[in-house]
């Protein structure tokens, strides 16, 4: 990997890891739905400029139906669920739960697309879901946190489903058009809900700064970096960011929020990442060879 691509990968991991920090700070003041509306609306406007510059705006009209579906299941709902989880879960734990996306993607591929799960992938799934149990176990006795963990895991299930939906319904469509169009669709869907639930007390400047960072840095800029990595290095290398997000998420939470996760959380994180490595190894090998 070229040094420029390695730097892009690190920046992307840092940005997506930081999104859990920003949600942890801003969600209590905005509420989950208004915060995510602000996030996706900002990102949608910026990405629309990129699409206009590249002459891709007409693609959004032709592909509006699948883009709306993708905007709901890949952005509006999972982003909101993670923001809800951020009300009670530490940013580091939320970021580790996000790392289960490839596990649910593998399960979805087996159930929906009939892909065969080789023994190594089955072992990876078992390790990964064992890690989720280790992560979630300390919260099961606390109702609010149990719901938060369930919300985060539901979001990762939706990510797994939406990845395969996009592959089947938007094959051949420019990746940046998919990113921008789905953000526009998510903003349109969330707008009336956000207005209805807009906080009575105006959010602080700190909360607004976090919302702005979520939209500009963690969504618009992050998508540009992600798709640039896909073009330059391939999807498999770009997806390695999955392993970096929890590292940065835990680090940002520790530095800026003084979060201290229990030893069980680190053990669970290790199991999740080992499981992801095993569950996605054969897919990576096939993609690299093709």
PyMOL commands that set and color helices and strands:
alter all, ss='L'
color gray80, all
select helices_A, chain A and resi 3-30+32-53+57-62+64-85+91-98+101-112+119-137+143-169+175-196+205-233+235-238+241-257+263-289
alter helices_A, ss='H'
color red, helices_A
deselect
rebuild
show_as cartoon
